[in-house]
Amino acid sequence: MRTELVTGSDVEAALDEWAAVYATDPVATPFVSPAWARAWMHRWSPKAQPWVLMVRDGSRLAGLAPLTLRRYGALRVLGLLGKEPGDYWDVIAAPDDARA
C-alpha cells in the first residue's frame, strides 16, 4: 500500500473516489462523507486547507484520512476535516482494508 497527499483544489477531483470508500465503511457517519467535506470546507472553515491522505492498494483507493491545515499566526496546525460538529474520528475504509 502507498499513501498520497491530496491538497487544495485537487480534493474536489477526489470526491467521487472518497464517496465509493465512504459507502463501504459501515461505521462512518455523515460527518466524514464527501458531501459534508465539500460543505464544511466552503461554509464552516473556508480558510482551512484540505489535506486528505489517501491510501491505495495498487490503483484502488483502500482508505483515507480527511484532514485540514490551518494557520494560527506563525503556527501551522493539522486537524480533522469536518470537526465541530463532526462525531467520527477515524480513517474511512472498508472493513477488510481498515486494519491494513
N, CA and C atoms as an extended XYZ file, in Angstrom:
300
Properties=species:S:1:pos:R:3:atomname:S:1:resname:S:1:resid:I:1 pbc="F F F"
N         0.848       -1.174        0.000 N   MET     1
C         0.000        0.000        0.000 CA  MET     1
C         0.890        1.234        0.000 C   MET     1
N         0.370        2.272       -0.604 N   ARG     2
C         1.092        3.544       -0.620 CA  ARG     2
C         0.136        4.668       -0.244 C   ARG     2
N         0.690        5.733        0.283 N   THR     3
C        -0.103        6.877        0.711 CA  THR     3
C         0.209        8.067       -0.169 C   THR     3
N        -0.819        8.790       -0.552 N   GLU     4
C        -0.629       10.020       -1.307 CA  GLU     4
C        -1.369       11.142       -0.592 C   GLU     4
N        -0.839       12.340       -0.704 N   LEU     5
C        -1.452       13.512       -0.108 CA  LEU     5
C        -2.165       14.300       -1.193 C   LEU     5
N        -3.445       14.572       -0.980 N   VAL     6
C        -4.237       15.371       -1.913 CA  VAL     6
C        -4.589       16.662       -1.170 C   VAL     6
N        -4.275       17.793       -1.783 N   THR     7
C        -4.485       19.070       -1.124 CA  THR     7
C        -5.231       20.044       -2.026 C   THR     7
N        -5.689       21.118       -1.400 N   GLY     8
C        -6.284       22.226       -2.134 CA  GLY     8
C        -7.409       21.820       -3.058 C   GLY     8
N        -7.387       22.391       -4.253 N   SER     9
C        -8.461       22.156       -5.218 CA  SER     9
C        -8.462       20.729       -5.758 C   SER     9
N        -7.378       19.979       -5.589 N   ASP    10
C        -7.343       18.584       -6.040 CA  ASP    10
C        -8.297       17.699       -5.237 C   ASP    10
N        -8.681       18.144       -4.054 N   VAL    11
C        -9.611       17.365       -3.233 CA  VAL    11
C       -10.956       17.225       -3.947 C   VAL    11
N       -11.384       18.276       -4.609 N   GLU    12
C       -12.658       18.235       -5.343 CA  GLU    12
C       -12.670       17.094       -6.356 C   GLU    12
N       -11.552       16.879       -7.040 N   ALA    13
C       -11.461       15.815       -8.037 CA  ALA    13
C       -11.464       14.424       -7.399 C   ALA    13
N       -11.132       14.341       -6.116 N   ALA    14
C       -11.062       13.051       -5.427 CA  ALA    14
C       -12.368       12.667       -4.735 C   ALA    14
N       -13.379       13.518       -4.784 N   LEU    15
C       -14.605       13.267       -4.027 CA  LEU    15
C       -15.384       12.041       -4.503 C   LEU    15
N       -15.328       11.707       -5.781 N   ASP    16
C       -16.039       10.507       -6.251 CA  ASP    16
C       -15.417        9.242       -5.663 C   ASP    16
N       -14.089        9.167       -5.661 N   GLU    17
C       -13.421        8.011       -5.047 CA  GLU    17
C       -13.706        7.974       -3.552 C   GLU    17
N       -13.677        9.126       -2.918 N   TRP    18
C       -13.977        9.240       -1.491 CA  TRP    18
C       -15.369        8.680       -1.228 C   TRP    18
N       -16.336        9.040       -2.068 N   ALA    19
C       -17.712        8.567       -1.900 CA  ALA    19
C       -17.790        7.045       -1.983 C   ALA    19
N       -17.019        6.454       -2.885 N   ALA    20
C       -17.043        4.995       -3.036 CA  ALA    20
C       -16.510        4.305       -1.787 C   ALA    20
N       -15.438        4.818       -1.206 N   VAL    21
C       -14.881        4.218        0.018 CA  VAL    21
C       -15.804        4.486        1.204 C   VAL    21
N       -16.331        5.681        1.287 N   TYR    22
C       -17.258        6.036        2.362 CA  TYR    22
C       -18.458        5.077        2.387 C   TYR    22
N       -18.958        4.721        1.221 N   ALA    23
C       -20.115        3.831        1.122 CA  ALA    23
C       -19.824        2.427        1.652 C   ALA    23
N       -18.552        2.035        1.708 N   THR    24
C       -18.202        0.694        2.179 CA  THR    24
C       -17.884        0.640        3.670 C   THR    24
N       -17.769        1.808        4.319 N   ASP    25
C       -17.407        1.854        5.741 CA  ASP    25
C       -18.680        1.839        6.578 C   ASP    25
N       -18.967        0.732        7.267 N   PRO    26
C       -20.247        0.606        7.970 CA  PRO    26
C       -20.381        1.493        9.204 C   PRO    26
N       -19.299        2.051        9.721 N   VAL    27
C       -19.397        2.882       10.927 CA  VAL    27
C       -19.171        4.369       10.649 C   VAL    27
N       -18.884        4.716        9.413 N   ALA    28
C       -18.678        6.128        9.070 CA  ALA    28
C       -19.991        6.898        9.174 C   ALA    28
N       -19.911        8.080        9.719 N   THR    29
C       -21.097        8.922        9.872 CA  THR    29
C       -21.163        9.939        8.734 C   THR    29
N       -22.261       10.658        8.613 N   PRO    30
C       -22.341       11.696        7.571 CA  PRO    30
C       -21.268       12.774        7.697 C   PRO    30
N       -20.672       12.919        8.883 N   PHE    31
C       -19.670       13.947        9.085 CA  PHE    31
C       -18.329       13.653        8.418 C   PHE    31
N       -18.167       12.481        7.836 N   VAL    32
C       -16.956       12.184        7.055 CA  VAL    32
C       -17.302       11.876        5.596 C   VAL    32
N       -18.514       12.203        5.204 N   SER    33
C       -18.908       11.989        3.813 CA  SER    33
C       -18.282       13.070        2.934 C   SER    33
N       -18.115       12.791        1.650 N   PRO    34
C       -17.582       13.824        0.764 CA  PRO    34
C       -18.518       15.022        0.633 C   PRO    34
N       -19.815       14.795        0.741 N   ALA    35
C       -20.762       15.916        0.675 CA  ALA    35
C       -20.568       16.847        1.876 C   ALA    35
N       -20.397       16.275        3.061 N   TRP    36
C       -20.136       17.085        4.248 CA  TRP    36
C       -18.805       17.824        4.099 C   TRP    36
N       -17.795       17.141        3.594 N   ALA    37
C       -16.477       17.767        3.418 CA  ALA    37
C       -16.579       18.988        2.512 C   ALA    37
N       -17.285       18.850        1.421 N   ARG    38
C       -17.446       19.977        0.487 CA  ARG    38
C       -18.150       21.145        1.173 C   ARG    38
N       -19.253       20.875        1.846 N   ALA    39
C       -19.992       21.939        2.520 CA  ALA    39
C       -19.171       22.558        3.646 C   ALA    39
N       -18.508       21.735        4.421 N   TRP    40
C       -17.720       22.216        5.551 CA  TRP    40
C       -16.576       23.102        5.081 C   TRP    40
N       -15.885       22.674        4.026 N   MET    41
C       -14.757       23.453        3.523 CA  MET    41
C       -15.217       24.820        3.023 C   MET    41
N       -16.368       24.869        2.375 N   HIS    42
C       -16.830       26.124        1.794 CA  HIS    42
C       -17.529       27.042        2.791 C   HIS    42
N       -18.245       26.464        3.745 N   ARG    43
C       -19.075       27.281        4.637 CA  ARG    43
C       -18.533       27.418        6.059 C   ARG    43
N       -18.027       26.332        6.619 N   TRP    44
C       -17.635       26.347        8.019 CA  TRP    44
C       -16.195       26.795        8.220 C   TRP    44
N       -15.341       26.439        7.303 N   SER    45
C       -13.931       26.721        7.512 CA  SER    45
C       -13.231       27.039        6.193 C   SER    45
N       -13.591       28.142        5.556 N   PRO    46
C       -13.026       28.439        4.235 CA  PRO    46
C       -11.527       28.743        4.257 C   PRO    46
N       -10.963       29.056        5.416 N   LYS    47
C        -9.525       29.346        5.484 CA  LYS    47
C        -8.680       28.100        5.730 C   LYS    47
N        -9.310       26.989        6.046 N   ALA    48
C        -8.570       25.738        6.246 CA  ALA    48
C        -8.241       25.133        4.890 C   ALA    48
N        -7.016       24.663        4.743 N   GLN    49
C        -6.614       23.992        3.503 CA  GLN    49
C        -6.828       22.496        3.676 C   GLN    49
N        -7.613       21.855        2.811 N   PRO    50
C        -7.818       20.409        2.957 CA  PRO    50
C        -6.530       19.639        2.674 C   PRO    50
N        -6.267       18.674        3.508 N   TRP    51
C        -5.154       17.734        3.358 CA  TRP    51
C        -5.752       16.352        3.526 C   TRP    51
N        -5.930       15.626        2.456 N   VAL    52
C        -6.548       14.308        2.532 CA  VAL    52
C        -5.487       13.256        2.219 C   VAL    52
N        -5.218       12.409        3.199 N   LEU    53
C        -4.287       11.301        2.995 CA  LEU    53
C        -5.071       10.140        2.405 C   LEU    53
N        -4.684        9.733        1.201 N   MET    54
C        -5.372        8.646        0.519 CA  MET    54
C        -4.431        7.439        0.465 C   MET    54
N        -4.936        6.305        0.914 N   VAL    55
C        -4.141        5.077        0.938 CA  VAL    55
C        -4.613        4.185       -0.194 C   VAL    55
N        -3.674        3.790       -1.035 N   ARG    56
C        -4.012        2.984       -2.207 CA  ARG    56
C        -3.368        1.607       -2.127 C   ARG    56
N        -4.121        0.637       -2.589 N   ASP    57
C        -3.643       -0.723       -2.793 CA  ASP    57
C        -3.592       -0.897       -4.302 C   ASP    57
N        -2.424       -0.703       -4.877 N   GLY    58
C        -2.325       -0.596       -6.327 CA  GLY    58
C        -2.963        0.717       -6.737 C   GLY    58
N        -3.899        0.666       -7.662 N   SER    59
C        -4.589        1.893       -8.065 CA  SER    59
C        -5.903        2.092       -7.311 C   SER    59
N        -6.315        1.075       -6.548 N   ARG    60
C        -7.589        1.119       -5.820 CA  ARG    60
C        -7.448        1.915       -4.526 C   ARG    60
N        -8.377        2.841       -4.292 N   LEU    61
C        -8.396        3.576       -3.037 CA  LEU    61
C        -8.906        2.653       -1.939 C   LEU    61
N        -8.064        2.394       -0.934 N   ALA    62
C        -8.416        1.491        0.153 CA  ALA    62
C        -8.938        2.242        1.377 C   ALA    62
N        -8.509        3.482        1.547 N   GLY    63
C        -8.950        4.262        2.695 CA  GLY    63
C        -8.425        5.679        2.618 C   GLY    63
N        -8.920        6.513        3.518 N   LEU    64
C        -8.444        7.895        3.535 CA  LEU    64
C        -8.632        8.507        4.908 C   LEU    64
N        -7.846        9.531        5.155 N   ALA    65
C        -7.947       10.312        6.383 CA  ALA    65
C        -8.165       11.765        5.987 C   ALA    65
N        -9.363       12.314        6.232 N   PRO    66
C        -9.648       13.698        5.848 CA  PRO    66
C        -9.133       14.674        6.910 C   PRO    66
N        -8.144       15.451        6.544 N   LEU    67
C        -7.510       16.394        7.457 CA  LEU    67
C        -7.537       17.797        6.860 C   LEU    67
N        -7.190       18.788        7.665 N   THR    68
C        -7.040       20.155        7.185 CA  THR    68
C        -5.786       20.763        7.799 C   THR    68
N        -5.241       21.736        7.104 N   LEU    69
C        -4.111       22.504        7.596 CA  LEU    69
C        -4.591       23.938        7.783 C   LEU    69
N        -4.365       24.464        8.978 N   ARG    70
C        -4.761       25.846        9.281 CA  ARG    70
C        -3.562       26.592        9.847 C   ARG    70
N        -3.600       27.871        9.670 N   ARG    71
C        -2.579       28.753       10.247 CA  ARG    71
C        -3.165       29.504       11.429 C   ARG    71
N        -2.403       29.525       12.495 N   TYR    72
C        -2.704       30.330       13.674 CA  TYR    72
C        -1.456       31.148       13.954 C   TYR    72
N        -1.408       32.346       13.382 N   GLY    73
C        -0.201       33.161       13.477 CA  GLY    73
C         0.933       32.450       12.760 C   GLY    73
N         2.024       32.202       13.460 N   ALA    74
C         3.179       31.528       12.865 CA  ALA    74
C         3.049       30.003       12.888 C   ALA    74
N         2.037       29.494       13.555 N   LEU    75
C         1.865       28.047       13.675 CA  LEU    75
C         1.026       27.486       12.530 C   LEU    75
N         1.373       26.287       12.117 N   ARG    76
C         0.536       25.525       11.195 CA  ARG    76
C         0.024       24.320       11.973 C   ARG    76
N        -1.292       24.115       11.949 N   VAL    77
C        -1.921       23.062       12.749 CA  VAL    77
C        -2.676       22.119       11.831 C   VAL    77
N        -2.356       20.834       11.937 N   LEU    78
C        -3.062       19.813       11.183 CA  LEU    78
C        -4.198       19.293       12.056 C   LEU    78
N        -5.420       19.321       11.516 N   GLY    79
C        -6.586       18.890       12.279 CA  GLY    79
C        -7.499       18.027       11.430 C   GLY    79
N        -8.650       17.730       11.965 N   LEU    80
C        -9.606       16.860       11.295 CA  LEU    80
C       -10.603       17.673       10.486 C   LEU    80
N       -10.804       17.292        9.247 N   LEU    81
C       -11.776       17.954        8.396 CA  LEU    81
C       -13.175       17.612        8.893 C   LEU    81
N       -13.994       18.618        9.051 N   GLY    82
C       -15.364       18.398        9.495 CA  GLY    82
C       -15.539       18.396       10.989 C   GLY    82
N       -14.446       18.524       11.729 N   LYS    83
C       -14.569       18.531       13.180 CA  LYS    83
C       -15.401       19.728       13.595 C   LYS    83
N       -16.195       19.488       14.622 N   GLU    84
C       -17.084       20.507       15.145 CA  GLU    84
C       -18.065       20.959       14.090 C   GLU    84
N       -19.117       20.292       13.950 N   PRO    85
C       -19.771       19.419       14.910 CA  PRO    85
C       -19.628       17.931       14.616 C   PRO    85
N       -18.639       17.512       13.840 N   GLY    86
C       -18.487       16.111       13.476 CA  GLY    86
C       -18.354       15.180       14.667 C   GLY    86
N       -18.553       13.892       14.429 N   ASP    87
C       -18.533       12.933       15.535 CA  ASP    87
C       -17.831       11.614       15.192 C   ASP    87
N       -16.956       11.599       14.210 N   TYR    88
C       -16.302       10.351       13.803 CA  TYR    88
C       -14.836       10.664       13.556 C   TYR    88
N       -13.951       10.104       14.321 N   TRP    89
C       -12.534       10.455       14.213 CA  TRP    89
C       -11.696        9.214       13.949 C   TRP    89
N       -11.811        8.691       12.772 N   ASP    90
C       -11.041        7.528       12.358 CA  ASP    90
C       -10.846        7.622       10.850 C   ASP    90
N       -10.015        6.741       10.313 N   VAL    91
C        -9.872        6.697        8.859 CA  VAL    91
C       -11.163        6.154        8.269 C   VAL    91
N       -11.363        6.413        7.003 N   ILE    92
C       -12.523        5.896        6.289 CA  ILE    92
C       -12.005        4.744        5.425 C   ILE    92
N       -12.568        3.568        5.621 N   ALA    93
C       -12.103        2.397        4.885 CA  ALA    93
C       -13.135        1.284        4.954 C   ALA    93
N       -13.093        0.422        3.974 N   ALA    94
C       -13.921       -0.783        4.013 CA  ALA    94
C       -13.402       -1.664        5.154 C   ALA    94
N       -14.257       -2.487        5.756 N   PRO    95
C       -13.825       -3.328        6.875 CA  PRO    95
C       -12.580       -4.167        6.566 C   PRO    95
N       -12.487       -4.708        5.359 N   ASP    96
C       -11.323       -5.534        5.021 CA  ASP    96
C       -10.034       -4.733        4.889 C   ASP    96
N       -10.148       -3.441        4.660 N   ASP    97
C        -8.974       -2.589        4.484 CA  ASP    97
C        -8.607       -1.791        5.717 C   ASP    97
N        -9.493       -1.660        6.665 N   ALA    98
C        -9.279       -0.767        7.816 CA  ALA    98
C        -8.042       -1.149        8.629 C   ALA    98
N        -7.844       -2.393        8.880 N   ARG    99
C        -6.709       -2.816        9.705 CA  ARG    99
C        -5.378       -2.526        9.015 C   ARG    99
N        -5.331       -2.753        7.705 N   ALA   100
C        -4.086       -2.507        6.968 CA  ALA   100
C        -3.767       -1.025        6.945 C   ALA   100
